[in-house]
Amino acid sequence: MRKVVLIAMSMAAMVASAQNRQQQTEELPGLKETYAEYFMMGVAVNQRNVTDEEQQALVKREFNSITAENDMKPISVHPEEGKWTWEKADRIADFCRQNGIKLRGHNLMWHSQMCDWMFYDSKHNLVTKEVLFKRMKEHITTVVNRYKDIVYCWDVFNEAITDGPRRPAAMGPDQPLRESTFYKICGNDEFIRKAFEYAREADPKALLFYNDYNECDPVKCDRIYNMVKEMKAAGVPIDGIGMQGHYNIYGPSEADIEAALTKYAEIVDHIHITELDIRVNQEMGGQLRFSRNEGNAVTGDQRLLQEAQYAMLFRVLRKHADKVDCVTFWNLGDGDSWLGVDNNPLLFDKDYKRKNAYRVVSRFNPAIDNAVIKEDFVPSATCQPRQNYPQVNSQGYVRFRVEAPQARYVIASAGHGGGMGGTVLHRQDDGSWMGTTLIPEDEGFHYYTLSIDGATVIDPGTNSYYGGARWMGGVEVPAHDQAFYAERTDIEHGNVQKVLFPSKVNGDQLRPAYVYTPAGYGKDKKKRYPVLYLQHGWGENETTWPVQGKAGIIMDNLIADGKALPFIVVMTYGMTNDVVFGRPFDRNKISEDFGRVLVDELVPYIDSHFQTLADKKHRAMAGLSMGGMETHAITLARPDVFGSYGILSGGLYTPEELGGRKVDYIFISCGSKEYPDRVTTAVDALKAAGYNAEGYVSEGTAHEFLTWRRSLYQMAQKLFK
Ligand code: XIL
């Protein structure tokens, strides 16, 4: 007999889906192909990226536009008057020529990494603007001419606009220009106009861009917009705006990104995202001083926030694909990033493997992009009295809201659409946080918690449900077949009571169990009932089946409708075993630990305190997930105790392990999103071996409670008949 099995099927399923995800990620086409209908996909490269064979291959697979990270900047090609250093720039240009990849020229003029010699004379005094313009023209003309055949667009001027708040009206008009040496020499924006004119003269075909960071900040966006608009009106040849896109996991907001794209599109025909990365700290933009997050591991929350930010950004970009021509990542892998590897800012890790962020960007669903969410949200059935959130709409979208005015971020652990492990909430004007799942959730009950700045808490709007080895929040998406667990006023209800039974396994103590007795139980002292021992899953407890499982309600409805015989259901705490989620465990140990509690302590207690039919034929055991594995282990180890067996999303039986023993009824089930084929195959084999076995697959559900409510509903109709 196989001694060691994986603890819970949920775990096995999770491992399988992670592997699946990995494989699917590896099989995805390159970004340039994925986004072919939307925009070009570009990357900023260093010398290693275009010389190392593996990195070359990655660039070629994923991207159809390249920017030189540093090697075409003024200081790189023109360090001194009359001295030109082309080698590195040429290597990148040649790589593009050889591989048919387009080259974005970056950049012709910038206050940083500039040929500072242009600003000064031999005595280190600032030159006149005439001298500056002459030097600029020579530089621009030479560089543009050299790469004319391969560069399709140039960042002509980089970062000429200042950051910072708008000057108060009382102090006169806003001063939009950065106080650069260009500005000091000229006193106005003529140097920008000149740069564009020289570039256009040198190459009338190349698209000419003004490029800047913090370009979604409403104040800076206005300044960029006003400047470009005014210059274009005056005939300055500006074709496009480069939105650098040095973002972080907290911002910019969707609204600010959309507003900036929309404004820029009013005045230019070409918008490029030129330097995209999403760092894990709160800094943003192109400033050259920032924290590299050195030595800090990226937390799960940070990863999720980043994935959500990437997902949101690309959703917005796809929506505005008519305005956006090209999206360029600033560096290839995290190890190349100017922000430092520990900022984790890109889609490829330091080993150039695709990260989950890649998958989130790549595996989008155009139908979700265009989904219209109906505003008919109502409070979930799980809300506490007088609380209004979480809410659910008629399509199954879930909306979360929580008051956390001082929080930096809030994530709900529910909502797994788009390949992400949760839903990011956003700060509202009133200080609350709100978020809606990306796609409708499956019907039924879902556990969730909130992470508020990394502290895991229960949403104060919901009731508490035990799961995940702690109390959690829950949300209920009404199921189309919810009538079977509806709380009906037209029928008699049974009773769920808590009992405490003495136990000696693992030291003297009282152990809890909930006991469901059907309506009318106890009226006739002579009437005796069969008993189902029904177990919860890993991390759950004795309250799980009666509360989120609605076991008593389901039984009441079945019995009132004459579909099930009246029987007792006993639900006890099954985490007695020394089991750790995700670790292999010993099946024999279960039957020794929990098996002894159940069979040697609880069964006799129930038989002596309730009106039971105390024999094997009238005793069944079933469980969900880990409880299914307990059922499997205990029924096999103690063949004389239970007459019927049920495994719900917790494994299978084989004819071999049953070894020809007499079993009245075997029920095996799971959700259609679990492993339905294996259930069917196992049940067929049992039937072929002569067992009275039945399989059940819950349509449209996964490893969650609607699967198990439905399973109980099905199984209870067959037990003890
Ligand atoms: C960065 C490079 O990535 C770094 O290697 C270099 O040390 C500084 O410049 N805005 C720009 C880019 O337009 O050229 C900058 O690139 C990042 C900010």
Boltz pocket constraint, residues with backbone or C-beta under 6 A from the ligand:
constraints:
  - pocket:
      binder: B
      contacts: [[A, 69], [A, 70], [A, 158], [A, 213], [A, 244], [A, 275], [A, 285], [A, 286], [A, 287], [A, 288], [A, 338]]
      max_distance: 6.0
